[in-house]
Each structure stands twice: as structure tokens, then as C-alpha cells.
Amino acid sequence: MADPGLTPLFAPLATGGVARRPPGAGPPTPSRVPAHSGPPPRTAAVRRAAARGGVGLIFSESCAPDHPSGYWQAAFCVMNRETRGRWAGLAEAVRGAGAAFAIQLWHPGGQRRPVEGFAHADAPTLSPSGLIQAGREGGRAMTRDEMDDIAAAFVRAAEDARAIGADGVELHCAHGYLMDQFLWAETNVRDDGYGGPAIADRARYPLAVAAAIRQALGPDALLSLRFSQFKEVDYGARVFETPEELAEFGALARAAGVSMLNVSSRRFGKPEWPDLEQGLGIAGWVRRLAGLPVMTTGSIGLSSDIFADLFDGEDPGLRVAADLAELTRRFGAGEVDLVGVGLMPIANADFVGEGRARRFVDLRLYNKKVDLQHLMAQVVPGAVEESRKTAAV
């Protein structure tokens, strides 16, 4: 029986042309083990189970457009002519089970380390200014022609996503990858109007890509934009130093045709500007200032943050009851519209239903060594940057 105290978490939501059953949890992190850079049958089975279990909206995560600089290694997906059929199968599996489905479009930027023998390994690694953080090289600075070519590749990938049956796409601008490298002042020191100290200049390229995708897809498709303050190379990083910068970005994102903002954080409840408002996390600030529907993510149901687990070897514990109670409070306060849960639905396809009924004792703790073993085995050693991961959650 559902707990009436958790009702706000399961209320229906319509956004970006998507109106589905209550999205008690948002997008699971995928079991993204592509065969030749496309999703294998295993992924479809896992995503179908999550949709049947109550997840209302599922993102593919980390799918690069078909541009030479986006090919990295076999553990990361690409949308291209050879993979479209497998993407269509995944979309059919998810939507057939009652959930909405979107392709998350992503580009590694300066974090790319080409693997010898993999497709386009000889292509240059590209980034806004040849940096992955201040003082650390990451590829070389993109030319304007290369920016145009990559933008066109994103648009083609978005068109392919709709053609294979997806409800829309998400533009990944988080965690220190290409689009985030434009947003972050440390990695974008361009002086051509697409970088520098002003957030409007640093956001110009990512939001131009978003606007081009919106024009290509029309007004009704879902167009989500995911961003984060922190980076994989620097947990203490900030794109937006002040609420005013965040508000400016929100207005620009609305003008570009973005449907919703997916706010990635290491822990969803961490206060963003505690000197201004002690209890308000980054998603709450976005909801207040951006004027768009907001999804919050951040190690929901786990006692330690996802990135400490993925990269730093810190095993999490369970804290589902406390997190759902806190999320319910934040829903009631109007701070968030959707909840994105990445890891727990991988271990528990029925995570939404079990959480709604408060059957927490039946939930299995997610374990990277078990649940992502097939993915981690395909990641080439040394492919993940490690530096300055020191900020407290």
C-alpha cells in the first residue's frame, strides 16, 4: 500500500511534450555496455524492467554524436548509422513498458583519451581552450569551424533520436565534459565571444546547440539540459558563483527552447549558498530562479555520494527512507519537480514501487562490483581523470 505521506513524489507531470505516469524516480544510470558503441540487448532488458517497475522517464546517458572527436572507447555509446537499429530497439523496449525515453547527447571534450585501435583514435581531442581545469591540458582549442561541425553532429544525433522513437533528448552539460567545459570559467578562456568571465558568453555555444536542436525537433519534443556545479576533476568547482549568474543562465536556457533542467549534484540535499539560505540546494535555487521544471539528482537512497563510489572506492550504505522523506519535504516546498535516481534502480528494478509502499527492507544495496561489473570491465585503465576530488559533500 502506498504511503500517503510520499504522495507528492508520485504526482503526474507533463513537460516538453511528455505526459506519462507518475515519475517516482527519474532516469536510472544505464548499464551502458555498447557493442561497437551501441546499446546491447542487456541494456534493453534492464531498462524495460525499470519502466515496468514504475520509472516514468528514462535517459540513455552519455551518447556521443557521430563526430570523430566524440569517439573514445567501447564503454561509451555513439549515435551513428550502425547503432540506430539498436537504439530503436531500446526505445521500443522502454516505451512499450509505459515509460518515456530520451537520448542523452554528450561529448567527452578534453577528457577524451583515444584508445589505440578504436574508431577515429587518430582524430584530435577537442575542447574550448585546450584545458580540463586550470593548468591542466586537455586536447586543443576548437576552431570555429570545428564548433560548427560538432554542433551539426549534435543536431543530426537529435534528429536520429526522434527517428528511432525517443520522446526527446537531453543535452549533457555536466561533470567537466565538452559542453560543461564551455560553461566553466576555468576551462573556457576563449576571447571570441564564446568564453571568458561572463556566463552569457560561456553559455553561448551550449545554448546555441540547444536552440539548433529545438529548431530541428520542433516545439513538442522533450529537450532537457543537464548541468552540474562540480566536475569529476574538481568536486569543489562552480559554474555559477552567484544566484544572479544562475538566474541569467536560466533565462537564456528558456530562450533557447529548453524544456527542463536536470541538476546533477553529488548529494541532492547539500546547501548551495548557505550564507544566503541555509537549507536550499542547487536544484531548489534553479527551481526558484530559472522558470523551468527541475529534476534533482544526487546519490538518492545511498549514504555516500555516487562519485566517491565510482571513482574513489567508497562503498555506500542504504538511506532510502530518510532521503524519500526529505525529497517529499522539498516537493512540498516547491523546490523540485522530478527526482532522478541512477544507481538504486539498477539493483532494484522495482525501486519506485517498493519505495512508494515503504518496503525498504526488500531493497538490495547497489554494489558497483556486482551491478556495474560488466561496464567497469570495459573501461580502459587510466581513462578517468583524477585530480582535486577533495571538496566535502
N, C-alpha and C positions, 0 to 999 in steps of 0.2 A: 504494500500500500504506500502511495506517495506521501511524503511528509508535507503538510500544508505550509510549514514554515519555509520550505525551499521553493515554493511556487514561483517566485519571480525569476528563478534561474531557468524555468521551463516554459515561459510565456512565448508565444509565436512572435516572429519578427520578419518583416519584409524589407529588403533593401536591394538596390541595384537590379531590379527585375527578378529577384529570387524571393519567393514566399514559400517556405517549407514548414514542416512540423517543428515543434519546439526544439531549438538547438541547445540542449542542455550542456553539451560540450561542443566546442568548435572543431578545428582541424587537428586530427592526430598527426604527429610526426610520422612520415611514411617509412615503410620498410623498403627503402629506395635502392634495391639492388638491381640495377638495369642490366639487361643483356644487350651488349652493344649500344649502351646509352639510351635504352628504352625500358619501360617498366615490365617486369616478367610476370608470369601468371600468379606467382605467390602474392604480389602486391595487390592484384585484383581481389584475391580471396580475403586478404586481411582487411582491405577497405570495405568490401561487401559486408563482412561480419560487423565492422564498426557501424556502418549505416543501419543494418538490421538491429544493432544494439541501441540505437537511439541518437547517434550523432547526426546533426542536421545539415552540416556543411563540411565538406572535406576538401582540403587543398592537396595538390600533388607534392609540393615543395621542391625547390631547387632544380628547376628545369631550365637549361640554358637555351637561348635562341641559336639558330644554325648559323653561327659565325665562327671562323677559325679560332679566334681568341677565347671563345667560350668552351672549347673542348679541353678537358683537364685530365680526367682518369675515369675508369669504368664505374666507379662508385657514384658518379654524378650523371644525371639524365640530360638529354638533349631532345628538342623537338625538331625533327627533320623528316625527310621523305621516308626513310627506312623505319622510323619509330612511330609514325602516325597511326598505323593499324593497331599497335599495342596500346597507345593512348586511347584510341576509340574503345577498345575492349575494357579498359579501366573505367572510362566514363560510363559505359553501359552498365557495368557491374555496380557502381556506386548509385547511379540514378535509378537503376532498376530496383534497388533496395530501399528507395524512398528518400535519399539524401541529395542535396545539391552538390555539385562538383566543380571545382575551379583549378586551373593550372597555375602554379606559382612560377612566374618567369624571373629568372635570376642569372647573374653573370659573375664569375669569380673576380674579375678585375685583377688588381695587383697581387692578390693572394694565390693566383694560379701558378702552379709548378708543373709544367708539362711532363708527362710520363713518357719515357722513350718507347717508341713503338705504337703509342696510341694515336688516334686520328689527329692530324694537324699539330703534332708535337713541335714542329719547326716554326709554327706561327708565333709572332711576338706576343708577349704578355702585356696587356694594355691597362692603364689606369689614368685618372685625371692628371696627376702630376708626377708619376713615377714613384709613388710612396705608398706604403701600407700603414705608416704612422710617422710622426716627426722623426727625421734622422734615419729612417729605415727604408731602403729601396724596395720597390715592388713593381716590376715591369718598367715601361717607359710611358711618358706622357702621350696621350692620344692626340692625333691631329683632328682638325675639324672634319675632314673627310671621313676619318675613321669613326668619329662620333655619329656622323650621318649614316654610315653603313651599319653600325650596331643598332642605332635607333630603328632603321628599316627592318633589321632582323627581328627585333622585338615585335614590331607590328605584324610581320609575317607569322611569327610564332603565335601571337594572339589570334590572328585570323584562323590559323590551323586549329587552335584550341576550340574555337567555336565550331569549326567544321567537323571536328571529331565528336561533338556532342557536349562539351563542357558548358556550364552556365555562365562562365566568365573566366577572368584571370586575376591574379594578384601580382603586382609589381614589387619585387623584393628589394627594399632599400635599407637593409639592416645588417648588423653584425660585422661590418667592415668589408663588405664585398663591393662590387663596382659602383652601384647607384649610391650606396652609403659613403663610398669614398668621395663622391661628389659632394654629399651633404656635410661631411665632417671637415671642419676648418684645417685640421692637422694634415689631411691628405689631399686637400684641394687648395692649391696656392696659384691657380691659373689667374692670368690678368687679362683675359679676353672676354670678360662678361659672364663667364661660366664658373667663376671661383672667386676666392678672396674672403674678406671679413663679413660681407653682407649675406644673410641667409637667402635672400631673394636671388642673388647671383649663384650661390652654391646649389640652390634647388632648381635653377633654370633648366638644366639638362634632364634630370629625372622627371620633372613635371612636364617638360616638352614631350618626352617619350610617353608619359601617361596620357597627355592630350591627344597624341597621334593614335594611340591605342583606342581611346574613346571614340575618335572620329571614325576609325576603321570598324569598330564593333557596333556603332550606333548607340542610341540613348538608353536601351533597355538592359544590356548585359551588365553583369557584376564586374566592377573594376575596383578591387581592393588595393591598398598600398600598405605594405608592412615596413615599419621603421623601428629602430631602437636607439636609445642613447648610448648604451655600452657597445663595445666591439669585442670580438673574440681575442684581439691582440691587446685590448686595454679595457678592463671592466669598469674603470672609472671615467671613461670618455663621455662627452656630451656633444650632441649636435646642437641642441638648443640650450644656451646658457641662461636664458630668462624666459618667463612665461610670454613676454611680448614677442620674442622670436618664434615661439611655438604658435602663437595666435596668427602671426604673419604667414607662417607656413600653411596653417590650416586654411586660411583664406585663399592662398594660391592653389592648394590641392583641390578645393571646391571648384575654383575657376577652371581647373584642368579636367574636370569631369570625374573625379574620384568618387566612388560610391560610399566607401567606408575606409577607416584606418584600423589596421591591425597593429597593436602596440606591443612589441616584444620587450620583455624585461626579465631579469634573472629571477626575481621574486615579485609577484604581482602587487604585494602589499607594501613594498618599500616606498617611503615618502620621497617625493622628487625634490621639492623645495621646502624642507621642513621649517626653515626660518620664516617662510611666508604662510604655510599652512601645514601643520604637523602631520595630519593623517592622510593627506591626499597623494596618491601615487600618480605615476606618469599618465596612466590611462584616464584617471579622473580629471587631470588637467586638460588632456586632449578633449575629453567629452565636454568640458566647460567652455573651451576656447575655440575649438575647430569647427563646430557646427556640422559635424558628420557623425554617423553611427560609429561606435568604437568597440573593438574587440580587445579584451585584455588577455594576456598570456603571461606565464612566468612560474613554472615548476609547481603547478596546481596539483595538490594531492601528495606532494613529496616534501620531505623535511629539509633537503638541501637542494641547491639550485641545479638545473639541468646541465649547465656548462661546467660546473665543478665535477659533475658525474662524467660527462662526455670526455672532457679534456684533462681533468686533474685527478681522476681516480678516487673521488669521494663518493662512497656508496650512500644512497639516500635511504630514509625510512618513510613510513606512511604517515600522513597527516590529512586525510581526506575530510573528516568531519569538521575539523577546525577551519579548513580552507573553504569548504562549501558554506559554512555559517558566515564567514567573513565576506565571501562573494555575495551572499544574499543581502547582507547589510549594504554593500556597495551598490547593488542593483536598486535597492530601496532608496538610496541617496541620489540616484540618477547619475552615477559615475561611469557606468559601463552598459553596453547593450548586448554583447555576446561574450562568451567565455571560450577561449581556445585551450584545449588540453592535448598535449602532444604525446607524452610517454605512457600514461596510465592506460589509455585505450589499446595500446599495442599489447600490453599484458592482459587486458580485460576488455574483450570486445563489447561486453555489456556494461561498461563502466557507467554510462549515463543512467541506465535503468537501475542498476544497483545503488548508485548514489542517490537517485531520486527517492528510492524506497528505504534509504539509510541502511542498506545491508552491507555495511562496511567490512564486517568480519569475513564476507565472502570474496573480498578483493585480494588479488595477488599483487605483491610488491613488484613493480617493474625492476628488471635487472639487466643492465647493459650487456653483461657477459652472456646472458641467455637470450634476451629478446632482440638484441641487435648484433648477435654474433655473426650472422650472415653478411651484414653490412660492414662491420669493422674489419672482417677478414679481407675485404676487397679494397680497403683504403691503403694506399701505398705509404709505407713508413716515411715520416718526415713531411707529409703533405699538409699537416696542420701547423700553422704558425703558433709559436709560444713566446709571449713576452708581456710583461706588465699586467698580468692577471692577478692583481693584488687588492682591488677595492673590496671592502666588506659589503655583504648583501644587506 
